[in-house]
Amino acid sequence: MCKKDSHTYKFNLRIAFLAACILFALVLLTGCGQVVSLVPTTTPSPGPTAPFSPPADHTPVPTVTPAPFTPPPTPTLTVTPTPVVYRVVPGDNLERIASQFGVSVSALQDENNILDPRTIQPGQQLRIPSTETENGSEPLTVPTPTPASFNHQKVHFSFTPLGGLWVLGEVHNTSAHTLERVRVGVRLLDEQEGILAEEEGSVLLNLVDPGGTAPFAILFEMVPQDFASYLIYPVSGVPAYEGGYHRDLAVEDLAFEGELYSAYHVKGSVHNIGTQEAVEVQIILTAYDPLDRVIAARTVDADHNVISAQGETAFTAILVPLGGPVERIHAAAQGRRNPSGN
């Protein structure tokens, strides 16, 4: 290598070294806390807000208008005629009383539940019927008595093998009066609530005390094919005249035995706790299932249908439930006073 080339080589080497030193110095200055200022981002100015306009084909949701309220019809009360009541005096008999008021003896008996016309006694009050003809005139038009207040409950239905239907239940006296001549009706309805069949029946107790109950059992001999629902309603029930009834009869020692759905043997005794003799003594038995529905009800006679004051008699009966099993059996006794007063 000649001297000129050697000198040129050394000069280039110095230039390269000097450039490297300058670059190194710049790197040191960058990492020694120098603040780097960022260029701020320009915030765009908001443009004008466009007003909201619904689409041209937008259909508003219709406002629901409630159906107008139709008040229930105001019930029309049936006017109950004021009954004519006659108090029996010594020497009276039904023939004379019936003639005095222009009614028949049979109507007078039916109105007052008198089985034997000879049993009336002085001081007894008799209701005078108003459905008979008077002095040969046309039959009188008598308003239908308004039924006294009572409800039905504990209803049970049982179909018979021959296509019939038993409707069992009990009435509950919600009035403040003891009721007699209590009857209920049952209607079998189709799906449009049209009447397909209708039957009526009396409860098994002569008297139903305020708050008390009495069973009923009504039979439809044939069930209509379109039977879909039913309606039970009160037919009649009037404030009772209790003078002819014996109210001092108590059922004691009631017991029963049977197997599930089979016949039940029932026994007990009836004690006359009153001071007068009781006649025409009967026992009304009512059986209930575990759901407290009436599944059997019947009237049975005591061993003796006359019980002296403070006396007693026994009774036995077979009760066949229309369902089951029997959860409990209730027994009540009823009778009439001896008209002779003995």
ZIPEVEN-V247159 format. One record per residue. N is the residue number from 1. RES is the residue in one letter. PHI is phi in degrees with one decimal (999 if undefined). Layout:
((N:RES:PHI) (N:RES:PHI))
This chain:
((1:M:999) (2:C:-84.2) (3:K:-67.2) (4:K:-65.4) (5:D:-66.8) (6:S:-67.2) (7:H:-66.7) (8:T:-64.1) (9:Y:-64.4) (10:K:-66.9) (11:F:-66.2) (12:N:-65.5) (13:L:-65.3) (14:R:-66.5) (15:I:-60.6) (16:A:-65.3) (17:F:-66.7) (18:L:-64.0) (19:A:-64.2) (20:A:-67.0) (21:C:-66.3) (22:I:-60.8) (23:L:-62.0) (24:F:-64.7) (25:A:-64.9) (26:L:-63.7) (27:V:-63.8) (28:L:-63.2) (29:L:-66.1) (30:T:-66.8) (31:G:-92.2) (32:C:-105.2) (33:G:81.6) (34:Q:-69.4) (35:V:-82.8) (36:V:-102.1) (37:S:-89.1) (38:L:-89.9) (39:V:-76.1) (40:P:-62.9) (41:T:-80.6) (42:T:-72.0) (43:T:-81.3) (44:P:-69.4) (45:S:-76.9) (46:P:-66.0) (47:G:-86.4) (48:P:-65.5) (49:T:-78.3) (50:A:-82.5) (51:P:-66.4) (52:F:-79.8) (53:S:-125.3) (54:P:-65.4) (55:P:-58.3) (56:A:-62.9) (57:D:-96.1) (58:H:-72.1) (59:T:-105.4) (60:P:-64.7) (61:V:-70.3) (62:P:-68.0) (63:T:-78.9) (64:V:-75.1) (65:T:-99.2) (66:P:-64.0) (67:A:-64.5) (68:P:-64.8) (69:F:-75.3) (70:T:-103.4) (71:P:-66.2) (72:P:-63.5) (73:P:-64.6) (74:T:-73.1) (75:P:-64.4) (76:T:-92.2) (77:L:-76.9) (78:T:-85.5) (79:V:-74.3) (80:T:-90.4) (81:P:-66.5) (82:T:-71.6) (83:P:-71.3) (84:V:-89.8) (85:V:-115.8) (86:Y:-118.3) (87:R:-97.4) (88:V:-68.6) (89:V:-114.0) (90:P:-54.5) (91:G:91.7) (92:D:-72.2) (93:N:-143.4) (94:L:-64.6) (95:E:-62.8) (96:R:-69.2) (97:I:-66.6) (98:A:-62.4) (99:S:-66.6) (100:Q:-61.4) (101:F:-103.4) (102:G:71.5) (103:V:-123.9) (104:S:-86.9) (105:V:-63.9) (106:S:-64.4) (107:A:-65.8) (108:L:-65.3) (109:Q:-65.1) (110:D:-63.2) (111:E:-64.7) (112:N:-115.6) (113:N:55.3) (114:I:-100.3) (115:L:-82.9) (116:D:-118.5) (117:P:-59.7) (118:R:-79.9) (119:T:-91.3) (120:I:-69.6) (121:Q:-140.5) (122:P:-56.2) (123:G:91.6) (124:Q:-71.8) (125:Q:-97.6) (126:L:-118.8) (127:R:-84.9) (128:I:-94.7) (129:P:-69.6) (130:S:-121.3) (131:T:-97.9) (132:E:-89.0) (133:T:-73.8) (134:E:-125.0) (135:N:56.9) (136:G:74.7) (137:S:-81.2) (138:E:-66.7) (139:P:-56.6) (140:L:-71.6) (141:T:-86.5) (142:V:-111.5) (143:P:-60.1) (144:T:-70.0) (145:P:-61.2) (146:T:-72.0) (147:P:-61.2) (148:A:-66.8) (149:S:-79.5) (150:F:-153.6) (151:N:-112.8) (152:H:-111.1) (153:Q:-159.2) (154:K:55.0) (155:V:-80.8) (156:H:-139.0) (157:F:-110.0) (158:S:-140.9) (159:F:-82.3) (160:T:-91.5) (161:P:-62.3) (162:L:-96.2) (163:G:91.8) (164:G:-93.7) (165:L:-147.2) (166:W:-95.0) (167:V:-115.6) (168:L:-115.5) (169:G:178.0) (170:E:-146.6) (171:V:-98.4) (172:H:-121.3) (173:N:-76.3) (174:T:-97.8) (175:S:-90.3) (176:A:-94.1) (177:H:-119.5) (178:T:-71.1) (179:L:-108.1) (180:E:-134.9) (181:R:53.5) (182:V:-83.3) (183:R:-131.4) (184:V:-125.7) (185:G:-122.0) (186:V:-130.6) (187:R:-115.6) (188:L:-98.9) (189:L:-117.0) (190:D:-90.3) (191:E:-65.5) (192:Q:-93.6) (193:E:64.7) (194:G:-80.2) (195:I:-79.0) (196:L:-97.6) (197:A:-156.3) (198:E:-150.4) (199:E:-139.5) (200:E:-128.1) (201:G:-162.7) (202:S:-91.7) (203:V:-72.1) (204:L:-84.8) (205:L:-99.0) (206:N:-67.3) (207:L:-123.5) (208:V:-123.5) (209:D:-70.2) (210:P:-56.6) (211:G:79.4) (212:G:-88.2) (213:T:-129.6) (214:A:-151.4) (215:P:-81.5) (216:F:-140.1) (217:A:-144.0) (218:I:-122.2) (219:L:-109.8) (220:F:-101.1) (221:E:-67.7) (222:M:-144.3) (223:V:-92.9) (224:P:-62.5) (225:Q:-66.6) (226:D:-90.2) (227:F:-61.4) (228:A:-122.4) (229:S:-153.3) (230:Y:-146.1) (231:L:-141.5) (232:I:-112.6) (233:Y:-143.3) (234:P:-75.2) (235:V:-103.2) (236:S:-154.6) (237:G:169.5) (238:V:-124.3) (239:P:-55.7) (240:A:-86.4) (241:Y:-95.0) (242:E:-92.2) (243:G:-61.4) (244:G:-89.1) (245:Y:-101.4) (246:H:-97.1) (247:R:-99.6) (248:D:-106.5) (249:L:-117.0) (250:A:-123.3) (251:V:-87.5) (252:E:-131.6) (253:D:55.4) (254:L:-71.1) (255:A:-147.1) (256:F:-151.4) (257:E:-148.7) (258:G:179.4) (259:E:-125.2) (260:L:46.9) (261:Y:-94.7) (262:S:-87.9) (263:A:-68.5) (264:Y:-113.8) (265:H:-94.0) (266:V:-118.7) (267:K:-146.5) (268:G:175.6) (269:S:-138.5) (270:V:-120.2) (271:H:-111.4) (272:N:-86.0) (273:I:-93.3) (274:G:-91.7) (275:T:-106.3) (276:Q:-123.8) (277:E:-70.3) (278:A:-108.4) (279:V:-124.3) (280:E:52.7) (281:V:-74.7) (282:Q:-136.2) (283:I:-121.3) (284:I:-107.5) (285:L:-106.2) (286:T:-132.6) (287:A:-108.5) (288:Y:-125.6) (289:D:-90.9) (290:P:-60.6) (291:L:-89.8) (292:D:65.6) (293:R:-96.5) (294:V:-74.9) (295:I:-119.7) (296:A:-164.9) (297:A:-157.3) (298:R:-158.7) (299:T:-107.5) (300:V:-129.0) (301:D:-91.6) (302:A:-77.4) (303:D:-59.2) (304:H:-130.5) (305:N:-89.2) (306:V:-122.9) (307:I:-126.6) (308:S:-71.3) (309:A:-58.3) (310:Q:66.8) (311:G:-91.5) (312:E:-153.4) (313:T:-146.8) (314:A:-104.9) (315:F:-151.2) (316:T:-137.3) (317:A:-159.2) (318:I:-112.6) (319:L:-117.4) (320:V:-104.6) (321:P:-75.8) (322:L:-98.3) (323:G:143.4) (324:G:143.5) (325:P:-74.8) (326:V:-77.9) (327:E:-90.8) (328:R:-157.4) (329:I:-130.0) (330:H:-110.2) (331:A:-128.3) (332:A:-135.2) (333:A:-111.5) (334:Q:-140.4) (335:G:-169.4) (336:R:-123.1) (337:R:-78.3) (338:N:-70.6) (339:P:-64.2) (340:S:-76.5) (341:G:80.6) (342:N:-79.2))
